[in-house]
Amino acid sequence: MTIKEIIPKSTVNAKIQIPGSKSYTNRALICASLAEGDSILKNTISCDDTQAMQKALVKLGAEIDYKDEKFFIKGHYPENLHAANKEIYVGAAGTTMRFLTGLCTLIKGSHKLTGTKRMHQRPIGDLIDALNQIINGKVESESVNKNRKKCPPVNILTRGLKGGNVDVRVDSSSQFLSSVLMASPHADKDVIITPVGEFVEKPYIDMTLEVMKAFNVIIKEEKGKYLVKAGQKYKPTTYFIESDASNATYFMAAAAITGGKVSVGGFRENSKQGDIGFIKILEKMGCSVKKNREHIEVEGPHKLNGINVNLGIMPDTVQTLAVLAAVAKGKTIIRGIHNLRIKETDRIYALEQELAKLGIKTDSTEDSLTIHGGTPISGEIETYNDHRMAMSFSVLGLRIQGIKIKNPECVSKSFPNFYELFEKLWYNNQISFRA
C-alpha cells in the first residue's frame, strides 16, 4: 500500500484555479446525452466518477470524447438510445449509479447497474420506490444492507416512463430527486413530484435545475412541488462547468490551518453550489474572507475557534471542518450529518477512528459529531478508500508533523491531480497555478 507523508508548512500564500465541478459535470453529461445533437462541456474534470458516467452513457448509445478539459457529446433522444448488451459497472460512483437508474427507465429494454462492494451497501430504495410509481415496467434491487435497506445491483425492465404523480424522499440524499427530475421531461405525460421528508443537500437540487435549464428544460416549482411538463426535449448546447466548491475547501482550509492566505477562483458570482457556504464557517472560526466576482480569498487567523454548526446542506465539507476543529480552541459540534453514514464510507465513524489515533477526543450521535480541539500527534491515516478522508487529513499535515496518508491514490475519485497541486503548497511561498 502506498503511503504519502505530508510535509508541514509554516504558512501558505497561493492563488489557484480549482478544476471543474464533478457534480455539475455528471448532471450535464446526462442532459447532453438526452439532447439530439452535439454538445460541448468546458472546464470539466476527468476523474473516476465522471469517467464512470462517460463509459456508461457510451454503452447506452451516446457518443462522448474527452480532450483538453472538454467533453464532446453527441446525444440522442431516449428512443434512439439502447439498452447495454451487458451489465453496467459504475465502480464507487454513487452519483453515476443514481442518475443512471433514472435515465435507464427511459430506454426500452432491460438494464443492470452494478458497482463495488461498498456500492452494494449504499441505500437506493427511496429512488427505486419513486421510479416504480411512474414507470411502464419495474425497478428492483438485488441486495439489502445490514439495515435491511434496498441496495444495488439494480435491475430495470422498462418501456419508458408513463408520468403522473410521484413522491420522492429527500431526507437521505438529494440525488434521488435529481435523478427523477432529469428523467421526467421524457415521460408520456406531465410529472408532478412531491418531496417527502426534510431536505438534505438542497443546493444540489438547485444545481440540477440550473443544468436542466441550460439544456432547455424548465421545471416549475409550485407549493413545494415540482411540475415537469411532458413534451420538453433537451437541446444540445455549449456549457461551461464552474470550479468545484467541495474541492476548493481543502485549499481554503490550508490557509486557515497555517494562518496563511489562499485565493481560489473559477466560481460564478451567484453559484448554486452549497459548499461555497464553507467560507461562512471559516469566518465563524476566525478567518478573514474576501469575495469578488470570481475569486474567494481566505486568510487564516493566529488561532482557530471551535463552533457549533449544522452542515446538512453541505455534508461534503464535514471532513474539512473536522481537521480544522482538531486544532481549534474549544470544541466544535457538527450537526445534521446523518447521511454521512451512507457515503463512500461511514464518515462519522471514520473521523472518530482517525482523530482518536492523533489524540483528539470525539463524541458522536447518529446525526452529529463533536470534536474537542487540542494538539494532534503524528499518525498514519486510514482513508477507507474515501477521497475526502485523504484530502482533508492532508490539510492537517500542513500543521502537524508526521501525518501519513494511506492509499492516497483514492483521490482519483474526484480530484486526480490533488497531490500534484497540494505539494506546490509545501515548496513555494508565493505561487499561482491552475489545476
C-alpha positions in Angstrom: 0.0 0.0 0.0 1.3 3.5 -0.9 1.8 5.9 2.0 2.3 9.6 1.5 3.8 11.8 4.3 2.7 15.4 4.3 5.4 18.0 4.9 4.3 20.7 7.4 4.3 24.3 6.2 4.7 27.4 8.4 2.3 29.4 6.2 1.0 29.3 2.7 0.4 32.1 0.2 -1.2 30.9 -3.1 -3.6 31.5 -5.9 -5.4 28.6 -7.5 -8.0 27.9 -10.2 -9.9 24.9 -9.0 -10.9 22.2 -11.6 -14.5 22.0 -12.8 -17.2 20.5 -10.5 -17.8 16.8 -11.0 -21.3 17.3 -9.7 -22.1 19.8 -12.5 -20.2 17.7 -15.0 -22.2 14.5 -14.3 -25.5 16.3 -14.5 -24.5 18.0 -17.7 -23.4 14.6 -19.2 -26.9 13.2 -18.5 -28.7 16.2 -20.1 -26.3 16.3 -23.1 -26.7 12.6 -23.8 -30.5 13.1 -23.9 -30.2 16.0 -26.3 -30.3 15.2 -30.0 -27.1 16.7 -31.4 -23.7 17.9 -30.4 -22.8 19.5 -27.0 -19.5 20.7 -25.5 -18.8 20.8 -21.8 -15.9 23.1 -21.0 -13.7 23.2 -17.9 -14.6 19.7 -16.9 -12.7 17.2 -14.8 -11.9 13.7 -15.9 -11.9 11.7 -12.6 -13.2 8.3 -11.6 -16.8 9.4 -11.2 -17.0 11.3 -14.5 -15.2 8.5 -16.3 -17.7 6.0 -14.9 -20.6 8.2 -16.2 -18.9 8.6 -19.6 -18.4 4.9 -20.1 -21.9 4.1 -19.0 -23.5 6.6 -21.3 -21.4 5.3 -24.2 -22.7 1.8 -23.6 -26.2 3.2 -23.8 -25.6 4.8 -27.2 -24.3 8.3 -26.6 -21.0 9.3 -28.3 -18.6 11.0 -25.9 -15.0 12.1 -26.1 -12.8 13.9 -23.7 -9.9 16.3 -24.6 -8.3 19.4 -23.2 -10.7 19.7 -20.2 -13.7 19.4 -22.5 -16.3 16.7 -23.0 -17.7 16.4 -26.6 -21.1 14.7 -26.6 -23.3 13.6 -29.5 -26.5 12.9 -27.7 -29.7 11.2 -28.8 -33.3 11.3 -27.6 -34.2 8.2 -25.4 -35.9 6.4 -28.3 -32.6 6.5 -30.2 -30.5 5.1 -27.3 -30.4 1.4 -26.5 -30.0 -0.9 -23.6 -26.5 -2.1 -23.0 -25.7 -5.7 -24.0 -24.3 -6.4 -20.6 -24.4 -5.0 -17.1 -23.1 -1.5 -16.5 -20.4 -1.3 -13.8 -20.1 2.2 -12.1 -17.4 1.4 -9.5 -17.8 3.5 -6.4 -19.6 6.4 -8.2 -22.8 7.0 -6.3 -23.9 9.9 -8.4 -23.5 7.8 -11.5 -25.5 4.9 -10.1 -28.4 7.1 -9.0 -28.6 9.3 -12.1 -28.3 6.3 -14.4 -31.1 4.5 -12.6 -33.4 7.3 -13.6 -32.0 7.6 -17.1 -32.3 3.9 -17.9 -36.1 3.9 -17.2 -36.4 6.0 -20.4 -34.6 3.4 -22.6 -36.7 0.5 -23.6 -35.4 -2.9 -22.6 -33.6 -4.4 -19.6 -30.7 -2.9 -17.7 -28.5 -4.0 -14.8 -26.4 -1.5 -12.9 -23.7 -2.7 -10.5 -20.7 -1.4 -8.6 -18.1 -2.0 -5.9 -18.8 -3.9 -2.7 -19.3 -0.6 -0.9 -21.8 0.5 -3.6 -23.8 -2.6 -2.8 -24.2 -1.4 0.8 -25.4 2.1 -0.1 -29.2 2.5 0.0 -31.1 3.3 -3.2 -34.6 2.1 -2.2 -36.1 5.6 -2.0 -35.2 6.1 -5.7 -36.5 2.7 -6.7 -39.8 3.2 -4.9 -40.2 6.6 -6.5 -39.5 5.4 -10.1 -41.8 2.4 -9.7 -44.7 4.9 -9.2 -44.2 6.3 -12.8 -42.5 3.6 -14.9 -44.0 1.4 -17.5 -42.1 -1.5 -16.1 -40.3 -2.4 -12.9 -37.2 -1.3 -11.0 -35.8 -3.8 -8.5 -32.7 -4.1 -6.2 -30.8 -7.4 -5.8 -29.5 -6.8 -2.2 -30.1 -5.2 1.1 -27.6 -3.9 3.6 -27.4 -4.6 7.3 -30.2 -2.2 8.0 -32.4 -4.0 5.5 -32.3 -1.1 3.0 -32.5 -1.9 -0.7 -29.1 -1.5 -2.4 -27.6 -2.1 -5.8 -27.2 -4.0 -8.0 -30.3 -2.5 -9.7 -32.3 -4.2 -12.4 -34.6 -2.2 -14.7 -37.2 -3.6 -17.1 -38.9 -0.7 -18.9 -41.0 0.5 -21.8 -40.4 4.2 -20.7 -41.9 6.5 -18.1 -45.7 6.9 -18.1 -45.5 10.0 -15.8 -48.1 11.2 -13.3 -47.7 11.9 -9.6 -44.7 10.7 -7.7 -43.5 11.0 -4.1 -39.7 11.2 -3.6 -38.0 11.1 -0.2 -35.3 13.8 0.2 -34.2 13.2 3.7 -31.2 10.9 3.0 -29.9 12.1 -0.4 -30.7 14.8 -2.9 -29.6 12.5 -5.7 -32.8 10.6 -5.8 -34.9 13.7 -6.6 -32.3 14.9 -9.1 -32.4 11.5 -10.9 -36.3 11.7 -11.2 -36.1 15.3 -12.3 -33.7 14.7 -15.1 -35.6 11.7 -16.4 -39.1 13.3 -16.2 -39.2 15.5 -19.3 -39.3 12.4 -21.4 -42.3 10.8 -19.6 -45.5 10.2 -21.6 -47.4 12.8 -19.6 -46.6 15.5 -17.0 -44.8 14.5 -13.9 -45.7 16.1 -10.6 -43.1 15.5 -7.9 -43.8 15.8 -4.2 -40.6 15.9 -2.0 -41.2 13.9 1.2 -39.2 14.5 4.4 -36.8 17.2 5.4 -34.4 18.2 2.6 -30.7 17.4 2.9 -28.2 18.8 0.4 -30.9 21.1 -1.1 -28.4 23.2 -3.1 -27.7 20.1 -5.2 -31.3 20.3 -6.4 -30.8 23.9 -7.4 -27.7 22.8 -9.4 -29.8 20.1 -11.2 -32.5 22.6 -12.2 -29.8 25.1 -13.4 -28.2 22.5 -15.6 -31.6 21.3 -17.0 -32.5 24.9 -17.8 -29.2 25.3 -19.7 -30.3 22.4 -21.9 -33.7 24.0 -22.5 -35.8 22.1 -19.9 -37.8 24.3 -17.5 -39.2 23.0 -14.2 -41.9 24.9 -12.3 -41.9 24.9 -8.5 -45.4 25.4 -7.1 -46.5 24.9 -3.4 -43.5 22.8 -2.6 -43.9 20.5 -5.6 -42.0 20.3 -8.9 -44.0 20.3 -12.1 -42.3 18.8 -15.2 -44.2 19.4 -18.4 -44.3 16.5 -20.9 -43.0 17.0 -24.4 -40.0 19.1 -23.4 -36.8 18.0 -25.0 -33.2 18.7 -24.1 -31.4 20.7 -26.7 -27.6 20.5 -27.3 -25.5 23.4 -26.1 -22.0 24.5 -25.1 -21.9 24.7 -21.3 -19.1 25.9 -19.0 -18.6 24.0 -15.8 -17.7 26.2 -12.8 -15.0 25.2 -10.4 -15.7 22.5 -7.7 -16.5 24.2 -4.4 -16.1 21.0 -2.4 -12.5 20.6 -3.7 -11.8 24.3 -3.1 -12.4 23.8 0.6 -9.1 21.9 1.1 -7.1 24.9 -0.2 -9.2 27.3 1.8 -8.5 25.2 4.9 -4.8 25.2 4.1 -4.9 29.0 4.7 -7.0 28.6 7.8 -4.8 26.0 9.5 -1.5 27.7 8.7 -2.5 31.3 9.2 -1.7 31.9 5.6 -3.6 33.3 2.6 -5.1 31.4 -0.4 -7.2 32.8 -3.2 -9.4 30.3 -5.2 -11.2 31.1 -8.4 -13.5 29.8 -11.1 -16.9 30.3 -9.4 -20.0 32.0 -10.8 -21.0 35.2 -8.9 -24.3 33.6 -7.8 -23.0 30.0 -7.6 -25.6 27.4 -6.7 -23.0 25.1 -5.1 -23.9 24.8 -1.4 -20.2 24.2 -0.4 -19.4 27.8 -1.3 -21.0 28.4 2.1 -17.9 26.9 3.7 -16.5 30.4 3.7 -19.0 31.4 6.3 -17.9 28.5 8.5 -14.3 29.7 8.2 -15.3 33.2 9.2 -17.0 31.9 12.3 -13.7 30.1 13.2 -11.8 33.4 12.9 -10.7 33.6 9.3 -10.8 36.7 7.1 -12.7 36.2 3.8 -12.8 38.5 0.8 -15.1 37.6 -2.2 -15.1 39.3 -5.5 -16.8 38.3 -8.8 -14.9 35.1 -9.4 -12.3 34.7 -6.6 -12.5 34.0 -2.9 -9.6 34.9 -0.7 -9.2 33.2 2.7 -6.7 34.4 5.3 -6.2 32.3 8.4 -6.1 33.7 12.0 -3.5 33.1 14.6 -5.9 30.7 16.4 -9.0 29.0 15.1 -12.1 28.9 17.3 -14.4 25.9 17.8 -18.0 26.4 16.5 -21.5 24.8 16.6 -22.9 24.4 13.1 -25.4 22.4 11.1 -23.8 21.1 7.8 -26.9 19.3 6.5 -26.8 21.3 3.3 -23.1 20.8 2.7 -22.1 17.4 4.1 -19.0 17.1 1.8 -17.3 19.8 3.9 -17.6 17.9 7.2 -14.2 16.2 7.0 -12.5 19.5 6.1 -14.1 21.2 9.1 -13.2 18.2 11.3 -9.5 18.6 10.8 -9.6 22.3 11.4 -11.6 21.6 14.6 -8.9 19.2 15.8 -6.5 22.2 16.2 -9.1 24.8 17.2 -9.7 26.3 20.6 -12.6 24.6 22.4 -15.0 22.1 20.9 -16.7 22.0 17.6 -20.2 20.5 17.2 -21.2 19.4 13.7 -24.9 18.6 13.4 -27.3 17.5 10.7 -25.0 14.9 9.2 -26.8 11.5 9.5 -26.4 10.9 5.7 -22.6 10.8 6.2 -23.0 7.2 7.4 -24.1 6.1 3.9 -21.4 7.8 1.8 -18.2 6.2 0.4 -17.7 5.0 4.0 -19.4 5.8 7.3 -17.7 9.1 7.5 -18.6 9.8 11.1 -17.1 6.6 12.3 -14.0 7.1 10.1 -13.4 10.6 11.5 -13.7 9.3 15.1 -11.3 6.5 14.4 -8.6 8.6 12.7 -8.8 11.6 15.1 -8.5 9.2 18.0 -5.2 7.9 16.6 -4.0 11.5 16.7 -5.0 12.0 20.3 -8.2 14.1 19.6 -11.3 13.3 21.6 -14.6 13.0 19.8 -18.2 12.2 20.7 -20.9 11.2 18.2 -24.6 10.5 17.8 -26.4 9.2 14.7 -26.7 12.8 13.4 -23.7 14.7 14.9 -20.0 14.7 15.7 -18.4 16.7 18.5 -14.6 17.3 18.2 -12.6 18.6 21.2 -9.8 20.7 19.9 -6.3 20.1 21.1 -2.8 19.3 19.8 -2.8 16.4 17.5 0.1 14.0 17.4 1.6 12.2 14.3 0.0 9.2 12.9 -0.9 7.1 9.8 -4.3 7.9 8.4 -6.5 5.2 7.1 -8.6 6.6 4.2 -11.2 3.8 3.9 -10.9 4.3 0.1 -12.6 7.7 0.6 -11.2 10.6 -1.3 -12.3 13.2 1.2 -10.6 11.4 4.1 -7.3 11.6 2.2 -7.6 15.2 1.1 -8.9 16.6 4.4 -6.2 14.9 6.6 -3.6 16.1 4.2 -4.6 19.6 5.2 -3.9 18.7 8.8 -0.4 17.5 7.8 0.5 21.1 6.9 0.2 21.9 10.6 1.2 18.6 12.3 4.5 16.8 11.8 4.3 13.1 10.8 0.9 12.9 9.2 1.0 10.0 6.7 -1.9 9.2 4.3 -2.5 5.6 3.4 -3.8 4.9 -0.2 -3.5 8.5 -1.3 -4.5 7.3 -4.9 -8.1 7.3 -3.8 -8.3 11.0 -4.5 -8.7 10.0 -8.2 -12.5 9.6 -7.5 -13.0 13.4 -7.7 -9.6 15.2 -7.9 -6.9 13.1 -9.6 -4.2 15.8 -9.6 -4.9 16.9 -6.0 -1.4 16.0 -4.7 0.4 17.5 -7.7 -1.2 20.8 -6.7 -1.1 20.3 -3.0 2.6 19.7 -3.0 3.2 23.1 -4.5 2.0 24.5 -1.2 4.9 22.7 0.5 7.7 24.2 -1.6 6.6 27.6 -2.6 5.9 30.8 -0.7 4.1 32.9 -3.3 2.6 30.7 -6.0 -0.1 31.0 -8.7 -1.2 27.9 -10.5 -4.1 26.4 -12.4 -5.5 22.9 -11.8 
